[in-house]
Amino acid sequence: MHVKESNTNKQANGQNMEQLKDEAAGMIKTIEILEVSKRKLLGECLGSCTIEDLQQIEQQLERSVSTIRARKTQVYKEKIEHLKQKEKLLTAENAKLSEKSGGQPWQVAREQRENLPSEEQRESSSISDVETELFIGLPETRTKRLPIRN
């Protein structure tokens, strides 16, 4: 009886070994196919490709680029949303700090700054034209040099 069990185990082991060898051979073939496909997608080894193969590769690459761009756009949108939330938090914190310090609320001060005329407008207005003189040297020996306009 012991001999029969031993023969049955050997047969089962032999079948398992054959099955594992077949699986390994199949995996090796799959790996080779994937490597060839990868090289083609990278633009290598295209000499043996037909026009249909090249068009198929091009379409696959276009789909991949489209997927990548969609993901990049999604990441940018998420980043923008995150930054907008951060801006709101910082604005609220800034307003609280401004109130604690007794100054104007930050938003009001910002709006007032935005309503001020630009530097170009101030330079062109006659109200802001101020003439000053530049003196060089000690007060006794100063000589008038250049008028400066602000």
Backbone as numpy.savetxt, mean C-alpha at the origin, in Angstrom:
# Nx Ny Nz CAx CAy CAz Cx Cy Cz
-1.72 -71.12 11.67 -2.54 -69.94 11.67 -1.67 -68.69 11.67
-0.60 -68.73 12.36 0.33 -67.62 12.44 0.96 -67.33 11.08
1.19 -68.34 10.30 1.78 -68.20 8.97 0.80 -67.52 8.03
-0.48 -67.86 8.13 -1.49 -67.25 7.27 -1.61 -65.75 7.56
-1.58 -65.37 8.85 -1.66 -63.95 9.20 -0.45 -63.20 8.69
0.71 -63.82 8.76 1.94 -63.20 8.29 1.88 -62.97 6.79
1.38 -63.95 6.04 1.25 -63.80 4.58 0.24 -62.70 4.23
-0.85 -62.63 4.99 -1.87 -61.62 4.75 -1.30 -60.23 5.02
-0.52 -60.08 6.09 0.12 -58.80 6.41 1.11 -58.39 5.33
1.88 -59.36 4.84 2.85 -59.07 3.78 2.15 -58.61 2.51
1.03 -59.26 2.18 0.28 -58.86 1.00 -0.29 -57.44 1.16
-0.82 -57.16 2.36 -1.38 -55.83 2.62 -0.28 -54.77 2.56
0.87 -55.09 3.14 2.00 -54.15 3.10 2.47 -53.94 1.66
2.51 -55.00 0.90 2.92 -54.90 -0.50 1.96 -54.05 -1.30
0.66 -54.23 -1.05 -0.34 -53.41 -1.73 -0.22 -51.94 -1.32
0.01 -51.72 -0.02 0.20 -50.34 0.46 1.41 -49.70 -0.19
2.49 -50.49 -0.31 3.71 -49.95 -0.92 3.47 -49.60 -2.38
2.77 -50.44 -3.10 2.46 -50.17 -4.50 1.58 -48.92 -4.64
0.61 -48.82 -3.73 -0.28 -47.66 -3.76 0.51 -46.38 -3.46
1.41 -46.42 -2.48 2.23 -45.26 -2.15 3.16 -44.89 -3.29
3.72 -45.88 -3.96 4.60 -45.61 -5.11 3.81 -44.93 -6.23
2.59 -45.42 -6.46 1.75 -44.81 -7.50 1.41 -43.36 -7.15
1.08 -43.13 -5.87 0.78 -41.76 -5.42 1.99 -40.86 -5.58
3.17 -41.35 -5.21 4.39 -40.56 -5.32 4.67 -40.22 -6.78
4.50 -41.20 -7.66 4.73 -40.96 -9.09 3.74 -39.91 -9.61
2.49 -39.99 -9.17 1.47 -39.01 -9.58 1.81 -37.62 -9.08
2.29 -37.53 -7.85 2.66 -36.22 -7.28 3.86 -35.63 -8.01
4.83 -36.47 -8.37 6.00 -35.99 -9.11 5.57 -35.42 -10.45
4.67 -36.13 -11.13 4.17 -35.65 -12.43 3.41 -34.32 -12.26
2.60 -34.23 -11.22 1.85 -32.99 -10.95 2.79 -31.83 -10.67
3.85 -32.09 -9.90 4.83 -31.05 -9.59 5.52 -30.57 -10.86
5.87 -31.49 -11.74 6.51 -31.11 -13.00 5.58 -30.24 -13.85
4.31 -30.62 -13.92 3.33 -29.84 -14.69 3.19 -28.43 -14.10
3.14 -28.36 -12.77 3.02 -27.05 -12.12 4.26 -26.18 -12.35
5.43 -26.79 -12.35 6.66 -26.04 -12.61 6.69 -25.49 -14.02
6.27 -26.30 -14.99 6.21 -25.83 -16.38 5.20 -24.68 -16.50
4.05 -24.84 -15.86 3.03 -23.79 -15.89 3.56 -22.51 -15.25
4.26 -22.64 -14.16 4.83 -21.48 -13.47 5.83 -20.77 -14.37
6.71 -21.53 -15.03 7.70 -20.92 -15.92 7.00 -20.17 -17.05
5.94 -20.75 -17.60 5.21 -20.08 -18.68 4.58 -18.78 -18.19
4.02 -18.81 -16.97 3.40 -17.60 -16.42 4.44 -16.52 -16.15
5.68 -16.94 -15.90 6.76 -15.99 -15.68 7.39 -15.53 -17.00
6.88 -16.07 -18.12 7.39 -15.66 -19.43 8.60 -16.46 -19.88
8.88 -17.55 -19.21 10.01 -18.41 -19.59 9.51 -19.60 -20.39
10.36 -20.15 -21.20 10.06 -21.38 -21.96 8.79 -21.25 -22.81
8.63 -20.14 -23.49 7.44 -19.93 -24.31 7.66 -20.35 -25.76
8.86 -20.78 -26.09 9.17 -21.14 -27.47 8.32 -22.26 -28.02
7.92 -23.19 -27.17 7.15 -24.34 -27.65 5.64 -24.10 -27.58
5.21 -22.94 -27.18 3.78 -22.65 -27.02 3.14 -22.29 -28.36
1.92 -22.74 -28.53 1.15 -22.37 -29.71 0.47 -21.02 -29.44
-0.13 -20.47 -30.48 -0.85 -19.21 -30.33 -1.97 -19.37 -29.30
-2.67 -20.49 -29.36 -3.77 -20.73 -28.41 -3.23 -20.78 -26.98
-2.09 -21.44 -26.80 -1.48 -21.52 -25.46 -1.12 -20.11 -24.97
-0.52 -19.33 -25.84 -0.13 -17.97 -25.47 -1.35 -17.12 -25.12
-2.42 -17.25 -25.89 -3.64 -16.49 -25.60 -4.24 -16.93 -24.27
-4.18 -18.22 -23.99 -4.70 -18.73 -22.72 -3.87 -18.20 -21.55
-2.56 -18.19 -21.71 -1.67 -17.66 -20.66 -1.96 -16.17 -20.46
-2.12 -15.44 -21.57 -2.41 -14.00 -21.47 -3.72 -13.75 -20.73
-4.75 -14.51 -21.04 -6.03 -14.35 -20.36 -5.91 -14.66 -18.87
-5.16 -15.71 -18.56 -4.97 -16.06 -17.16 -4.24 -14.94 -16.41
-3.23 -14.37 -17.05 -2.49 -13.27 -16.43 -3.38 -12.04 -16.25
-4.22 -11.76 -17.24 -5.13 -10.61 -17.13 -6.12 -10.81 -15.99
-6.63 -12.03 -15.82 -7.53 -12.31 -14.70 -6.79 -12.13 -13.37
-5.55 -12.59 -13.33 -4.76 -12.46 -12.10 -4.51 -11.00 -11.76
-4.14 -10.21 -12.77 -3.89 -8.78 -12.54 -5.17 -8.10 -12.08
-6.29 -8.46 -12.66 -7.57 -7.88 -12.26 -7.88 -8.21 -10.80
-7.64 -9.43 -10.40 -7.86 -9.84 -9.01 -6.93 -9.08 -8.07
-5.68 -8.92 -8.47 -4.70 -8.19 -7.65 -5.12 -6.74 -7.50
-5.54 -6.12 -8.59 -5.96 -4.71 -8.53 -7.19 -4.53 -7.65
-8.13 -5.48 -7.73 -9.32 -5.40 -6.89 -8.93 -5.49 -5.42
-8.02 -6.38 -5.10 -7.57 -6.53 -3.71 -6.84 -5.27 -3.25
-6.00 -4.71 -4.12 -5.27 -3.49 -3.77 -6.25 -2.34 -3.51
-7.27 -2.22 -4.34 -8.28 -1.18 -4.16 -9.00 -1.37 -2.83
-9.34 -2.61 -2.51 -10.01 -2.90 -1.25 -9.12 -2.51 -0.06
-7.84 -2.84 -0.14 -6.91 -2.49 0.94 -6.81 -0.98 1.08
-6.74 -0.25 -0.03 -6.68 1.22 0.02 -7.94 1.79 0.66
-9.11 1.27 0.28 -10.36 1.76 0.84 -10.40 1.53 2.35
-9.97 0.35 2.78 -9.93 0.05 4.21 -8.97 0.99 4.93
-7.83 1.26 4.32 -6.85 2.17 4.91 -7.41 3.58 5.02
-8.09 4.05 3.97 -8.69 5.39 3.98 -9.76 5.47 5.08
-10.59 4.44 5.18 -11.63 4.42 6.21 -11.00 4.46 7.60
-9.95 3.70 7.79 -9.24 3.69 9.08 -8.67 5.07 9.39
-8.08 5.72 8.40 -7.50 7.05 8.61 -8.58 8.09 8.89
-9.73 7.96 8.26 -10.84 8.89 8.54 -11.31 8.74 9.98
-11.40 7.50 10.45 -11.78 7.28 11.85 -10.73 7.86 12.79
-9.48 7.67 12.44 -8.39 8.20 13.26 -8.45 9.72 13.29
-8.76 10.34 12.13 -8.88 11.80 12.07 -9.98 12.29 12.99
-11.13 11.59 13.00 -12.23 11.99 13.86 -11.82 11.92 15.33
-11.15 10.84 15.70 -10.70 10.69 17.08 -9.72 11.79 17.46
-8.78 12.07 16.57 -7.78 13.10 16.86 -8.41 14.49 16.91
-9.39 14.73 16.08 -10.09 16.02 16.09 -10.83 16.20 17.42
-11.50 15.14 17.85 -12.22 15.22 19.13 -11.24 15.42 20.28
-10.14 14.68 20.26 -9.13 14.82 21.31 -8.52 16.22 21.31
-8.27 16.74 20.14 -7.70 18.08 20.01 -8.66 19.13 20.56
-9.95 18.96 20.29 -10.96 19.91 20.79 -11.01 19.87 22.32
-10.94 18.67 22.89 -10.95 18.53 24.35 -9.73 19.21 24.96
-8.58 18.98 24.36 -7.35 19.59 24.87 -7.40 21.11 24.75
-7.96 21.57 23.65 -8.07 23.01 23.44 -8.99 23.63 24.48
-10.09 22.95 24.79 -11.00 23.46 25.82 -10.32 23.47 27.19
-9.56 22.44 27.49 -8.85 22.38 28.77 -7.85 23.52 28.90
-7.20 23.86 27.80 -6.19 24.90 27.85 -6.81 26.30 27.82
-8.09 26.38 27.62 -8.77 27.67 27.63 -8.72 28.39 26.30
-8.19 27.74 25.28 -8.11 28.36 23.96 -9.39 28.14 23.19
-9.38 28.62 21.96 -10.54 28.41 21.11 -10.61 26.92 20.75
-11.80 26.43 20.56 -11.90 25.05 20.07 -11.15 24.93 18.75
-10.54 23.78 18.57 -9.66 23.55 17.43 -10.38 23.76 16.11
-11.58 23.27 15.98 -12.30 23.38 14.71 -12.57 24.83 14.38
-12.94 25.64 15.37 -13.21 27.06 15.13 -11.93 27.76 14.69
-10.82 27.48 15.39 -9.55 28.10 15.03 -9.14 27.70 13.62
-9.37 26.45 13.29 -9.03 25.98 11.94 -9.85 26.72 10.89
-11.16 26.85 11.13 -12.01 27.54 10.17 -11.59 29.00 10.02
-11.20 29.62 11.12 -10.76 31.00 11.04 -9.48 31.11 10.21
-8.57 30.14 10.39 -7.33 30.15 9.60 -7.64 29.96 8.12
-8.59 29.09 7.83 -8.94 28.84 6.43 -9.60 30.05 5.79
-10.28 30.88 6.59 -10.96 32.05 6.05 -10.03 33.24 5.87
-8.81 33.15 6.41 -7.85 34.23 6.22 -7.43 34.29 4.76
-7.12 35.47 4.25 -6.67 35.55 2.85 -5.34 34.85 2.69
-5.11 34.31 1.51 -3.86 33.61 1.24 -2.71 34.61 1.21
-1.51 34.09 1.26 -0.32 34.95 1.26 -0.27 35.81 0.00
-0.64 35.23 -1.14 -0.63 35.98 -2.39 -1.62 37.14 -2.33
-2.81 36.88 -1.74 -3.81 37.93 -1.64 -3.31 39.04 -0.72
-2.64 38.66 0.39 -2.14 39.65 1.32 -1.03 40.49 0.68
-0.17 39.85 -0.12 0.92 40.58 -0.76 0.38 41.58 -1.77
-0.69 41.22 -2.45 -1.21 42.11 -3.49 -2.09 43.22 -2.91
-2.56 43.07 -1.68 -3.42 44.10 -1.12 -2.59 45.30 -0.67
-3.15 46.47 -0.82 -2.40 47.68 -0.46 -2.29 47.85 1.04
-3.15 47.20 1.81 -3.11 47.32 3.26 -1.85 46.67 3.82
-1.41 45.61 3.21 -0.28 44.88 3.77 1.07 45.36 3.23
1.07 46.36 2.35 2.35 46.87 1.85 3.00 47.71 2.94
4.12 47.22 3.41 4.87 47.92 4.44 6.29 48.04 3.96
6.83 49.22 4.06 8.20 49.42 3.64 9.07 49.52 4.88
10.12 48.73 4.90 11.08 48.80 6.01 12.45 49.03 5.43
13.34 49.46 6.28 14.71 49.70 5.83 15.64 48.78 6.58
16.65 48.31 5.91 17.64 47.42 6.50 18.91 48.21 6.75
19.38 48.22 7.99 20.62 48.90 8.35 21.64 47.85 8.76
22.87 48.03 8.35 23.94 47.10 8.68 24.99 47.85 9.48
25.42 47.24 10.60 26.49 47.84 11.41 25.99 48.39 12.72
26.91 49.03 13.46 26.57 49.64 14.74 25.66 50.83 14.50
24.86 51.21 15.53 23.92 52.31 15.31 24.58 53.59 14.81
25.81 53.90 15.26 26.45 55.14 14.83 26.92 55.07 13.38
27.30 53.87 12.94 27.90 53.76 11.61 26.98 53.12 10.59
25.72 52.94 10.93 24.80 52.25 10.01 24.62 53.05 8.73
24.54 52.32 7.68 24.23 52.96 6.40 22.96 52.31 5.86
22.22 53.11 5.21 20.97 52.60 4.65 21.32 51.73 3.45
20.76 50.50 3.46 21.08 49.57 2.37 19.90 49.37 1.41
19.05 48.46 1.74 18.00 48.07 0.80 16.62 48.20 1.45
15.67 48.70 0.72 14.30 48.65 1.25 13.78 47.21 1.09
13.08 46.73 2.09 12.50 45.38 2.05 10.99 45.52 2.08
10.33 44.79 1.21 8.87 44.83 1.16 8.33 43.56 1.77
7.36 43.69 2.63 6.68 42.53 3.22 5.27 42.44 2.71
